[in-house]
């Protein structure tokens, strides 16, 4: 009959500790492998919305070109479009005399509402939400554009 050997307690504790380390290392390695896989499959963590406040009234031209958007307030309902060209990402500009938005890189043209008039861009400029904040007397205090 084989004799039963018993490990001292310190060896059992060491083994438990090493087992736990191995499990945590395996979990961390799995996460490092899963994240690139999810990115490859198209999963994106949605960015937090950014709010930009534009003080009213705007100039008589009726538009405001911010760093990331162009806000138009000369219509009954204000609206804003992104300034990032949908072709390769250059910053578009509003040409007031022609009343169009144009990209300086490859001359894509868009309507004020961001619809493509002329390529190479194929997708419209994204429309951005605009909120109107009013004063107590009912006049417009400012516009808040959500990016
Ligand atoms: S980046 Fe705007 S047209 Fe190419």
Backbone and ligand atoms as CSV (ligand in chain L), in Angstrom:
chain,resi,resn,atom,element,x,y,z
A,1,UNK,N,N,0.839,-1.180,0.000
A,1,UNK,CA,C,0.000,0.000,0.000
A,1,UNK,C,C,0.885,1.245,0.000
A,2,UNK,N,N,0.623,2.145,-1.031
A,2,UNK,CA,C,1.475,3.344,-1.094
A,2,UNK,C,C,1.238,4.258,0.107
A,3,UNK,N,N,2.302,4.888,0.469
A,3,UNK,CA,C,2.185,5.805,1.614
A,3,UNK,C,C,1.688,7.153,1.103
A,4,UNK,N,N,0.887,7.761,1.878
A,4,UNK,CA,C,0.321,9.062,1.516
A,4,UNK,C,C,1.243,10.161,2.033
A,5,UNK,N,N,1.667,11.023,1.065
A,5,UNK,CA,C,2.522,12.134,1.516
A,5,UNK,C,C,1.665,13.381,1.621
A,6,UNK,N,N,1.851,14.154,2.604
A,6,UNK,CA,C,1.106,15.401,2.776
A,6,UNK,C,C,2.064,16.564,2.587
A,7,UNK,N,N,1.580,17.544,1.781
A,7,UNK,CA,C,2.402,18.722,1.558
A,7,UNK,C,C,2.296,19.635,2.765
A,8,UNK,N,N,3.348,20.300,3.074
A,8,UNK,CA,C,3.224,21.275,4.159
A,8,UNK,C,C,2.311,22.416,3.704
A,9,UNK,N,N,1.725,23.104,4.629
A,9,UNK,CA,C,0.779,24.190,4.323
A,9,UNK,C,C,1.376,25.266,3.425
A,10,UNK,N,N,2.651,25.560,3.640
A,10,UNK,CA,C,3.253,26.618,2.829
A,10,UNK,C,C,3.261,26.258,1.352
A,11,UNK,N,N,3.402,24.980,1.033
A,11,UNK,CA,C,3.398,24.542,-0.366
A,11,UNK,C,C,1.995,24.650,-0.944
A,12,UNK,N,N,0.986,24.315,-0.138
A,12,UNK,CA,C,-0.406,24.436,-0.616
A,12,UNK,C,C,-0.749,25.892,-0.894
A,13,UNK,N,N,-0.340,26.777,-0.004
A,13,UNK,CA,C,-0.622,28.205,-0.203
A,13,UNK,C,C,0.090,28.722,-1.458
A,14,UNK,N,N,1.315,28.310,-1.639
A,14,UNK,CA,C,2.072,28.746,-2.813
A,14,UNK,C,C,1.384,28.258,-4.091
A,15,UNK,N,N,0.936,27.017,-4.070
A,15,UNK,CA,C,0.255,26.465,-5.237
A,15,UNK,C,C,-1.030,27.245,-5.538
A,16,UNK,N,N,-1.804,27.541,-4.473
A,16,UNK,CA,C,-3.040,28.331,-4.678
A,16,UNK,C,C,-2.708,29.695,-5.278
A,17,UNK,N,N,-1.669,30.326,-4.719
A,17,UNK,CA,C,-1.278,31.641,-5.220
A,17,UNK,C,C,-0.881,31.565,-6.698
A,18,UNK,N,N,-0.084,30.576,-7.046
A,18,UNK,CA,C,0.337,30.428,-8.443
A,18,UNK,C,C,-0.852,30.122,-9.350
A,19,UNK,N,N,-1.811,29.320,-8.856
A,19,UNK,CA,C,-3.022,29.048,-9.642
A,19,UNK,C,C,-3.800,30.334,-9.916
A,20,UNK,N,N,-3.949,31.162,-8.872
A,20,UNK,CA,C,-4.667,32.429,-9.047
A,20,UNK,C,C,-3.934,33.342,-10.038
A,21,UNK,N,N,-2.634,33.402,-9.918
A,21,UNK,CA,C,-1.847,34.234,-10.854
A,21,UNK,C,C,-2.050,33.756,-12.284
A,22,UNK,N,N,-2.036,32.464,-12.448
A,22,UNK,CA,C,-2.209,31.896,-13.781
A,22,UNK,C,C,-3.591,32.233,-14.344
A,23,UNK,N,N,-4.631,32.139,-13.494
A,23,UNK,CA,C,-5.984,32.468,-13.951
A,23,UNK,C,C,-6.076,33.941,-14.350
A,24,UNK,N,N,-5.538,34.846,-13.529
A,24,UNK,CA,C,-5.597,36.281,-13.852
A,24,UNK,C,C,-4.815,36.585,-15.120
A,25,UNK,N,N,-3.680,35.955,-15.269
A,25,UNK,CA,C,-2.894,36.170,-16.481
A,25,UNK,C,C,-3.660,35.668,-17.707
A,26,UNK,N,N,-4.312,34.533,-17.565
A,26,UNK,CA,C,-5.112,33.997,-18.669
A,26,UNK,C,C,-6.269,34.915,-19.016
A,27,UNK,N,N,-6.931,35.452,-17.986
A,27,UNK,CA,C,-8.039,36.381,-18.221
A,27,UNK,C,C,-7.543,37.644,-18.922
A,28,UNK,N,N,-6.438,38.218,-18.439
A,28,UNK,CA,C,-5.897,39.440,-19.057
A,28,UNK,C,C,-5.486,39.158,-20.503
A,29,UNK,N,N,-4.837,38.020,-20.743
A,29,UNK,CA,C,-4.428,37.686,-22.108
A,29,UNK,C,C,-5.643,37.525,-23.015
A,30,UNK,N,N,-6.725,36.935,-22.490
A,30,UNK,CA,C,-7.945,36.776,-23.287
A,30,UNK,C,C,-8.520,38.135,-23.667
A,31,UNK,N,N,-8.545,39.056,-22.698
A,31,UNK,CA,C,-9.077,40.387,-22.998
A,31,UNK,C,C,-8.229,41.087,-24.057
A,32,UNK,N,N,-6.922,40.961,-23.954
A,32,UNK,CA,C,-6.057,41.585,-24.950
A,32,UNK,C,C,-6.265,40.972,-26.331
A,33,UNK,N,N,-6.686,39.753,-26.379
A,33,UNK,CA,C,-6.949,39.123,-27.675
A,33,UNK,C,C,-8.356,39.434,-28.170
A,34,UNK,N,N,-9.313,39.551,-27.238
A,34,UNK,CA,C,-10.706,39.780,-27.629
A,34,UNK,C,C,-10.890,41.194,-28.169
A,35,UNK,N,N,-10.238,42.193,-27.547
A,35,UNK,CA,C,-10.444,43.576,-27.970
A,35,UNK,C,C,-10.093,43.790,-29.450
A,36,UNK,N,N,-8.896,43.370,-29.910
A,36,UNK,CA,C,-8.616,43.543,-31.351
A,36,UNK,C,C,-9.589,42.772,-32.232
A,37,UNK,N,N,-10.047,41.639,-31.747
A,37,UNK,CA,C,-11.002,40.858,-32.528
A,37,UNK,C,C,-12.315,41.628,-32.674
A,38,UNK,N,N,-12.793,42.224,-31.565
A,38,UNK,CA,C,-14.023,43.022,-31.629
A,38,UNK,C,C,-13.842,44.223,-32.545
A,39,UNK,N,N,-12.665,44.872,-32.477
A,39,UNK,CA,C,-12.413,46.020,-33.361
A,39,UNK,C,C,-12.440,45.570,-34.819
A,40,UNK,N,N,-11.865,44.402,-35.076
A,40,UNK,CA,C,-11.847,43.883,-36.447
A,40,UNK,C,C,-13.268,43.616,-36.928
A,41,UNK,N,N,-14.121,43.158,-36.030
A,41,UNK,CA,C,-15.501,42.849,-36.408
A,41,UNK,C,C,-16.365,44.098,-36.511
A,42,UNK,N,N,-15.790,45.253,-36.196
A,42,UNK,CA,C,-16.525,46.496,-36.384
A,42,UNK,C,C,-17.139,47.067,-35.136
A,43,UNK,N,N,-16.864,46.500,-33.979
A,43,UNK,CA,C,-17.450,47.037,-32.755
A,43,UNK,C,C,-16.701,48.301,-32.361
A,44,UNK,N,N,-17.408,49.359,-32.138
A,44,UNK,CA,C,-16.808,50.623,-31.714
A,44,UNK,C,C,-17.517,51.100,-30.453
A,45,UNK,N,N,-16.738,51.619,-29.540
A,45,UNK,CA,C,-17.334,52.237,-28.359
A,45,UNK,C,C,-17.796,53.622,-28.790
A,46,UNK,N,N,-19.111,53.911,-28.672
A,46,UNK,CA,C,-19.583,55.207,-29.155
A,46,UNK,C,C,-18.975,56.345,-28.325
A,47,UNK,N,N,-18.496,57.406,-29.011
A,47,UNK,CA,C,-17.904,58.512,-28.270
A,47,UNK,C,C,-18.976,59.305,-27.538
A,48,UNK,N,N,-18.563,59.970,-26.482
A,48,UNK,CA,C,-19.501,60.827,-25.745
A,48,UNK,C,C,-19.844,62.025,-26.616
A,49,UNK,N,N,-21.114,62.461,-26.603
A,49,UNK,CA,C,-21.450,63.647,-27.407
A,49,UNK,C,C,-20.792,64.892,-26.822
A,50,UNK,N,N,-20.440,65.805,-27.722
A,50,UNK,CA,C,-19.864,67.083,-27.323
A,50,UNK,C,C,-20.878,68.167,-27.651
A,51,UNK,N,N,-21.018,69.130,-26.778
A,51,UNK,CA,C,-21.976,70.213,-26.986
A,51,UNK,C,C,-21.211,71.515,-27.151
A,52,UNK,N,N,-21.498,72.224,-28.238
A,52,UNK,CA,C,-20.840,73.502,-28.487
A,52,UNK,C,C,-21.920,74.581,-28.506
A,53,UNK,N,N,-21.710,75.593,-27.699
A,53,UNK,CA,C,-22.676,76.683,-27.607
A,53,UNK,C,C,-22.224,77.848,-28.484
A,54,UNK,N,N,-23.146,78.342,-29.286
A,54,UNK,CA,C,-22.881,79.502,-30.149
A,54,UNK,C,C,-23.843,80.598,-29.726
A,55,UNK,N,N,-23.287,81.735,-29.354
A,55,UNK,CA,C,-24.122,82.830,-28.868
A,55,UNK,C,C,-24.934,83.439,-30.002
A,56,UNK,N,N,-26.155,83.797,-29.708
A,56,UNK,CA,C,-27.019,84.472,-30.676
A,56,UNK,C,C,-26.949,85.977,-30.386
A,57,UNK,N,N,-27.235,86.814,-31.325
A,57,UNK,CA,C,-27.538,86.505,-32.719
A,57,UNK,C,C,-26.260,86.291,-33.512
A,58,UNK,N,N,-26.388,85.545,-34.597
A,58,UNK,CA,C,-25.253,85.360,-35.491
A,58,UNK,C,C,-25.138,86.585,-36.389
A,59,UNK,N,N,-24.015,86.731,-37.091
A,59,UNK,CA,C,-23.881,87.857,-38.029
A,59,UNK,C,C,-24.994,87.840,-39.078
A,60,UNK,N,N,-25.121,88.930,-39.800
A,60,UNK,CA,C,-26.189,89.033,-40.803
A,60,UNK,C,C,-26.096,87.944,-41.871
A,61,UNK,N,N,-24.903,87.427,-42.088
A,61,UNK,CA,C,-24.746,86.355,-43.077
A,61,UNK,C,C,-25.580,85.135,-42.700
A,62,UNK,N,N,-25.891,84.973,-41.438
A,62,UNK,CA,C,-26.786,83.897,-41.017
A,62,UNK,C,C,-26.120,82.560,-40.830
A,63,UNK,N,N,-24.799,82.550,-40.802
A,63,UNK,CA,C,-24.133,81.274,-40.544
A,63,UNK,C,C,-22.937,81.483,-39.626
A,64,UNK,N,N,-22.522,80.385,-38.993
A,64,UNK,CA,C,-21.352,80.415,-38.126
A,64,UNK,C,C,-20.535,79.179,-38.456
A,65,UNK,N,N,-19.263,79.386,-38.832
A,65,UNK,CA,C,-18.383,78.256,-39.123
A,65,UNK,C,C,-17.523,77.984,-37.897
A,66,UNK,N,N,-17.870,76.927,-37.186
A,66,UNK,CA,C,-17.053,76.511,-36.057
A,66,UNK,C,C,-15.925,75.614,-36.540
A,67,UNK,N,N,-15.151,75.110,-35.612
A,67,UNK,CA,C,-14.035,74.237,-35.999
A,67,UNK,C,C,-14.537,72.933,-36.610
A,68,UNK,N,N,-15.644,72.408,-36.065
A,68,UNK,CA,C,-16.130,71.090,-36.493
A,68,UNK,C,C,-17.485,71.124,-37.182
A,69,UNK,N,N,-18.096,72.270,-37.293
A,69,UNK,CA,C,-19.442,72.332,-37.873
A,69,UNK,C,C,-19.688,73.691,-38.494
A,70,UNK,N,N,-20.714,73.748,-39.337
A,70,UNK,CA,C,-21.213,75.019,-39.862
A,70,UNK,C,C,-22.670,75.106,-39.446
A,71,UNK,N,N,-23.008,76.182,-38.767
A,71,UNK,CA,C,-24.363,76.389,-38.266
A,71,UNK,C,C,-25.038,77.449,-39.119
A,72,UNK,N,N,-26.239,77.121,-39.615
A,72,UNK,CA,C,-27.015,78.072,-40.417
A,72,UNK,C,C,-28.268,78.449,-39.643
A,73,UNK,N,N,-28.511,79.744,-39.546
A,73,UNK,CA,C,-29.693,80.183,-38.792
A,73,UNK,C,C,-30.578,81.098,-39.611
A,74,UNK,N,N,-30.320,81.193,-40.919
A,74,UNK,CA,C,-31.113,82.118,-41.724
A,74,UNK,C,C,-32.421,81.497,-42.209
A,75,UNK,N,N,-32.678,80.256,-41.896
A,75,UNK,CA,C,-33.959,79.615,-42.224
A,75,UNK,C,C,-34.851,79.655,-40.976
A,76,UNK,N,N,-36.081,79.195,-41.128
A,76,UNK,CA,C,-36.982,79.171,-39.981
A,76,UNK,C,C,-36.417,78.266,-38.874
A,77,UNK,N,N,-35.874,77.142,-39.282
A,77,UNK,CA,C,-35.294,76.175,-38.334
A,77,UNK,C,C,-33.771,76.179,-38.509
A,78,UNK,N,N,-33.004,76.454,-37.459
A,78,UNK,CA,C,-31.551,76.387,-37.620
A,78,UNK,C,C,-31.090,74.950,-37.849
A,79,UNK,N,N,-30.013,74.806,-38.579
A,79,UNK,CA,C,-29.460,73.471,-38.818
A,79,UNK,C,C,-27.940,73.574,-38.903
A,80,UNK,N,N,-27.290,72.439,-38.702
A,80,UNK,CA,C,-25.827,72.419,-38.725
A,80,UNK,C,C,-25.372,71.151,-39.430
A,81,UNK,N,N,-24.220,71.276,-40.097
A,81,UNK,CA,C,-23.606,70.111,-40.744
A,81,UNK,C,C,-22.156,70.030,-40.289
A,82,UNK,N,N,-21.631,68.826,-40.364
A,82,UNK,CA,C,-20.235,68.598,-39.996
A,82,UNK,C,C,-19.315,69.246,-41.016
A,83,UNK,N,N,-18.130,69.653,-40.562
A,83,UNK,CA,C,-17.146,70.228,-41.488
A,83,UNK,C,C,-16.152,69.191,-41.971
A,84,UNK,N,N,-16.345,67.939,-41.605
A,84,UNK,CA,C,-15.407,66.890,-42.018
A,84,UNK,C,C,-15.896,66.274,-43.323
A,85,UNK,N,N,-15.105,66.438,-44.358
A,85,UNK,CA,C,-15.481,65.915,-45.676
A,85,UNK,C,C,-15.605,64.395,-45.613
A,86,UNK,N,N,-16.615,63.885,-46.277
A,86,UNK,CA,C,-16.851,62.440,-46.241
A,86,UNK,C,C,-15.978,61.695,-47.252
A,87,UNK,N,N,-15.175,62.417,-48.005
A,87,UNK,CA,C,-14.265,61.729,-48.922
A,87,UNK,C,C,-13.031,61.257,-48.148
A,88,UNK,N,N,-12.165,62.186,-47.759
A,88,UNK,CA,C,-10.961,61.786,-47.029
A,88,UNK,C,C,-10.768,62.579,-45.744
A,89,UNK,N,N,-11.753,63.345,-45.357
A,89,UNK,CA,C,-11.704,63.969,-44.030
A,89,UNK,C,C,-11.149,65.368,-43.958
A,90,UNK,N,N,-10.963,66.068,-45.077
A,90,UNK,CA,C,-10.515,67.461,-45.003
A,90,UNK,C,C,-11.630,68.321,-44.403
A,91,UNK,N,N,-11.273,69.525,-43.995
A,91,UNK,CA,C,-12.267,70.432,-43.405
A,91,UNK,C,C,-12.885,71.275,-44.514
A,92,UNK,N,N,-14.203,71.159,-44.666
A,92,UNK,CA,C,-14.905,71.875,-45.731
A,92,UNK,C,C,-15.164,73.322,-45.322
A,93,UNK,N,N,-15.413,74.156,-46.325
A,93,UNK,CA,C,-15.692,75.567,-46.086
A,93,UNK,C,C,-16.994,75.951,-46.763
A,94,UNK,N,N,-17.651,76.949,-46.194
A,94,UNK,CA,C,-18.877,77.453,-46.805
A,94,UNK,C,C,-18.525,78.622,-47.707
A,95,UNK,N,N,-18.951,78.537,-48.978
A,95,UNK,CA,C,-18.731,79.628,-49.917
A,95,UNK,C,C,-20.016,80.440,-49.970
A,96,UNK,N,N,-19.965,81.566,-49.297
A,96,UNK,CA,C,-21.178,82.357,-49.112
A,96,UNK,C,C,-21.729,82.875,-50.442
A,97,UNK,N,N,-20.850,83.287,-51.345
A,97,UNK,CA,C,-21.332,83.849,-52.609
A,97,UNK,C,C,-22.018,82.796,-53.484
A,98,UNK,N,N,-21.540,81.551,-53.441
A,98,UNK,CA,C,-22.155,80.488,-54.248
A,98,UNK,C,C,-23.197,79.702,-53.456
A,99,UNK,N,N,-23.249,79.939,-52.158
A,99,UNK,CA,C,-24.182,79.253,-51.249
A,99,UNK,C,C,-24.004,77.726,-51.298
A,100,UNK,N,N,-22.769,77.310,-51.351
A,100,UNK,CA,C,-22.468,75.877,-51.308
A,100,UNK,C,C,-21.331,75.649,-50.318
A,101,UNK,N,N,-21.172,74.398,-49.948
A,101,UNK,CA,C,-20.045,73.992,-49.106
A,101,UNK,C,C,-19.071,73.270,-50.016
A,102,UNK,N,N,-17.800,73.641,-49.907
A,102,UNK,CA,C,-16.801,73.039,-50.795
A,102,UNK,C,C,-15.617,72.528,-49.987
A,103,UNK,N,N,-15.079,71.423,-50.452
A,103,UNK,CA,C,-13.892,70.860,-49.813
A,103,UNK,C,C,-12.667,71.375,-50.567
A,104,UNK,N,N,-11.680,71.920,-49.857
A,104,UNK,CA,C,-10.497,72.465,-50.543
A,104,UNK,C,C,-9.563,71.379,-51.083
A,105,UNK,N,N,-9.696,70.158,-50.627
A,105,UNK,CA,C,-8.733,69.115,-51.025
A,105,UNK,C,C,-8.993,68.590,-52.431
A,106,UNK,N,N,-10.219,68.145,-52.703
A,106,UNK,CA,C,-10.508,67.574,-54.029
A,106,UNK,C,C,-11.782,68.168,-54.617
A,107,UNK,N,N,-12.199,69.280,-54.083
A,107,UNK,CA,C,-13.327,70.070,-54.611
A,107,UNK,C,C,-14.664,69.334,-54.626
A,108,UNK,N,N,-14.905,68.499,-53.666
A,108,UNK,CA,C,-16.270,67.988,-53.515
A,108,UNK,C,C,-17.154,69.159,-53.114
A,109,UNK,N,N,-18.378,69.119,-53.588
A,109,UNK,CA,C,-19.295,70.211,-53.268
A,109,UNK,C,C,-20.556,69.650,-52.662
A,110,UNK,N,N,-21.110,70.403,-51.738
A,110,UNK,CA,C,-22.288,69.985,-50.994
A,110,UNK,C,C,-23.259,71.154,-50.917
A,111,UNK,N,N,-24.540,70.813,-50.767
A,111,UNK,CA,C,-25.520,71.869,-50.501
A,111,UNK,C,C,-25.332,72.334,-49.061
A,112,UNK,N,N,-26.034,73.386,-48.696
A,112,UNK,CA,C,-25.955,73.871,-47.311
A,112,UNK,C,C,-26.439,72.811,-46.333
A,113,UNK,N,N,-27.332,71.949,-46.793
A,113,UNK,CA,C,-27.828,70.877,-45.920
A,113,UNK,C,C,-26.884,69.673,-45.907
A,114,UNK,N,N,-25.801,69.751,-46.673
A,114,UNK,CA,C,-24.800,68.691,-46.654
A,114,UNK,C,C,-24.959,67.627,-47.711
A,115,UNK,N,N,-25.906,67.803,-48.639
A,115,UNK,CA,C,-26.115,66.801,-49.692
A,115,UNK,C,C,-25.028,66.950,-50.760
A,116,UNK,N,N,-24.517,65.834,-51.262
A,116,UNK,CA,C,-23.440,65.865,-52.259
A,116,UNK,C,C,-23.965,66.431,-53.574
A,117,UNK,N,N,-23.266,67.436,-54.103
A,117,UNK,CA,C,-23.585,67.986,-55.425
A,117,UNK,C,C,-22.602,67.456,-56.461
A,118,UNK,N,N,-21.352,67.300,-56.004
A,118,UNK,CA,C,-20.281,66.959,-56.930
A,118,UNK,C,C,-19.221,66.188,-56.158
A,119,UNK,N,N,-18.758,65.075,-56.712
A,119,UNK,CA,C,-17.796,64.193,-56.046
A,119,UNK,C,C,-16.406,64.765,-56.020
A,120,UNK,N,N,-15.454,64.048,-55.545
A,120,UNK,CA,C,-15.427,62.597,-55.340
A,120,UNK,C,C,-16.153,62.091,-54.086
A,121,UNK,N,N,-16.542,62.957,-53.178
A,121,UNK,CA,C,-17.269,62.464,-52.000
A,121,UNK,C,C,-18.578,61.823,-52.457
A,122,UNK,N,N,-18.914,60.699,-51.860
A,122,UNK,CA,C,-20.146,59.991,-52.241
A,122,UNK,C,C,-21.216,60.105,-51.163
A,123,UNK,N,N,-20.789,60.354,-49.940
A,123,UNK,CA,C,-21.751,60.432,-48.834
A,123,UNK,C,C,-21.977,61.888,-48.453
A,124,UNK,N,N,-23.192,62.177,-47.998
A,124,UNK,CA,C,-23.539,63.519,-47.558
A,124,UNK,C,C,-22.789,63.861,-46.277
A,125,UNK,N,N,-22.679,65.161,-46.024
A,125,UNK,CA,C,-22.109,65.592,-44.749
A,125,UNK,C,C,-23.111,65.260,-43.644
A,126,UNK,N,N,-22.644,64.758,-42.517
A,126,UNK,CA,C,-23.590,64.442,-41.444
A,126,UNK,C,C,-24.284,65.702,-40.908
A,127,UNK,N,N,-25.588,65.590,-40.724
A,127,UNK,CA,C,-26.348,66.676,-40.103
A,127,UNK,C,C,-26.186,66.563,-38.598
A,128,UNK,N,N,-26.113,67.707,-37.939
A,128,UNK,CA,C,-25.917,67.723,-36.485
A,128,UNK,C,C,-27.140,68.344,-35.822
A,129,UNK,N,N,-27.440,67.874,-34.648
A,129,UNK,CA,C,-28.604,68.391,-33.917
A,129,UNK,C,C,-28.302,69.786,-33.369
A,130,UNK,N,N,-29.290,70.657,-33.474
A,130,UNK,CA,C,-29.155,72.019,-32.953
A,130,UNK,C,C,-30.307,72.275,-31.988
A,131,UNK,N,N,-29.973,72.737,-30.814
A,131,UNK,CA,C,-30.994,73.086,-29.821
A,131,UNK,C,C,-30.972,74.605,-29.645
A,132,UNK,N,N,-32.160,75.181,-29.562
A,132,UNK,CA,C,-32.262,76.622,-29.352
A,132,UNK,C,C,-32.551,76.866,-27.876
A,133,UNK,N,N,-31.762,77.733,-27.269
A,133,UNK,CA,C,-32.037,78.122,-25.880
A,133,UNK,C,C,-32.505,79.566,-25.899
A,134,UNK,N,N,-33.617,79.790,-25.186
A,134,UNK,CA,C,-34.206,81.126,-25.211
A,134,UNK,C,C,-34.078,81.821,-23.867
A,135,UNK,N,N,-34.115,83.158,-23.931
A,135,UNK,CA,C,-34.119,83.962,-22.704
A,135,UNK,C,C,-35.535,83.981,-22.156
A,136,UNK,N,N,-35.697,84.595,-21.001
A,136,UNK,CA,C,-37.028,84.690,-20.386
A,136,UNK,C,C,-38.010,85.477,-21.253
A,137,UNK,N,N,-37.486,86.471,-21.991
A,137,UNK,CA,C,-38.378,87.282,-22.829
A,137,UNK,C,C,-38.698,86.611,-24.173
A,138,UNK,N,N,-38.199,85.405,-24.395
A,138,UNK,CA,C,-38.536,84.673,-25.608
A,138,UNK,C,C,-37.552,84.825,-26.743
A,139,UNK,N,N,-36.596,85.742,-26.612
A,139,UNK,CA,C,-35.590,85.877,-27.667
A,139,UNK,C,C,-34.546,84.768,-27.522
A,140,UNK,N,N,-33.890,84.489,-28.631
A,140,UNK,CA,C,-32.918,83.392,-28.639
A,140,UNK,C,C,-31.649,83.819,-27.910
A,141,UNK,N,N,-31.248,83.010,-26.942
A,141,UNK,CA,C,-30.028,83.289,-26.174
A,141,UNK,C,C,-28.805,82.682,-26.875
A,142,UNK,N,N,-28.926,81.410,-27.231
A,142,UNK,CA,C,-27.818,80.766,-27.940
A,142,UNK,C,C,-28.297,79.460,-28.599
A,143,UNK,N,N,-27.400,78.914,-29.414
A,143,UNK,CA,C,-27.660,77.635,-30.085
A,143,UNK,C,C,-26.668,76.617,-29.532
A,144,UNK,N,N,-27.152,75.421,-29.312
A,144,UNK,CA,C,-26.263,74.358,-28.825
A,144,UNK,C,C,-26.215,73.280,-29.911
A,145,UNK,N,N,-25.019,73.072,-30.442
A,145,UNK,CA,C,-24.809,72.080,-31.494
A,145,UNK,C,C,-24.229,70.824,-30.840
A,146,UNK,N,N,-24.849,69.690,-31.146
A,146,UNK,CA,C,-24.363,68.422,-30.598
A,146,UNK,C,C,-23.478,67.730,-31.625
A,147,UNK,N,N,-22.227,67.506,-31.228
A,147,UNK,CA,C,-21.268,66.842,-32.126
A,147,UNK,C,C,-21.165,65.375,-31.778
L,1,LIG,S1,S,-11.202,65.130,-48.878
L,1,LIG,FE1,FE,-12.840,66.332,-49.475
L,1,LIG,S2,S,-13.023,65.926,-51.548
L,1,LIG,FE2,FE,-11.383,64.702,-50.946
